[in-house]
Amino acid sequence: MKLNVVPAKTGSLWVRQGIRAFWKQPLALTGLFFMFMASMSILSLVPMLGEFLALMLLPAITLGLMAATREVELGKFPMPFILAAGFRTGADGKRNMLVLGLIYALCFVGVMGLSTLVDGGDFANLYLGGGSLEMDTLMKPEFQNAMWLSMMLYLPLSLVFWHAPALTHWHGVPVAKSLFFSTVACLSNWRAFLVFGLMWALIFVATMFAITLIGSALGDGEFAAMAMLPAMLMLASMFFCSTYYSFKDCFTSDTLYA
């Protein structure tokens, strides 16, 4: 396995590849993403430890979505059990995936904990507890500062874990090395990832604007509310499809992914 440094335009290629893969199996991939979200929501309902357990499983399930994209690329139909691909390995693979999940959950909780120092925990309670967002709370400078701080801290966290589950699962890279190589790969290819992120941000914003505009043109106030959820589910599915291609281009190996 070796690291590749790709040109900036490759970021747009990842986006196109993810969208193209999605449309090969749109119902299956949207359904898998919905299962992913539903399982996280159900697990979060478990008292005390639910939220933490959901965070622990996040790296493994995102790997499952990447594995589903690989199945589609190979001309296969992604079955629901593909979401558990990270745990359908030997004892070492299962342990590494659990350790990755534990580290991710602890780091995420740490980010939320730091945000509580800014606003007393309003943003963390909203994000983790799923409470309702009131305009008065949103307009508080402390809440906005906590939100921006969390976003700034989560960006490097996401880079550290971007490739780590795939490196551990497909290449047998130990946990510490997978986190290190993921970070190096993202920093080495920051131009491509910048293009990748900007393109997806533009796609999400343009889609929301188009749905709102169509609703206004039709004079139907409920159209946007009804269309927004399935549209966002589809776009999120496409996004996770594209993450597989970012991994595939950032690393090469003589071993075929299993």
Secondary structure, 3 states (H helix, E strand, C coil): CEECCCCCCHHHHHHHHHHHHHCCCHHHHHHHHHHHHHHHHHHHCCCCCHHHHHHHHHHHHHHHHHHHHHHHHCCCCCCHHHHHHHHCCCHHHHHHHHHHHHHHHHHHHHHHHHHHHHHCCHHHHHHHHCCCCCHHHHCCHHHHHHHHHHHHHHHHHHHHHHCHHHHHHHHCCCHHHHHHHHHHHHHHCHHHHHHHHHHHHHHHHHHHHHHHHHHHHHCCCCHHHHHHHHHHHHHHHHHHHHHHHHHHHHEECCCCCC
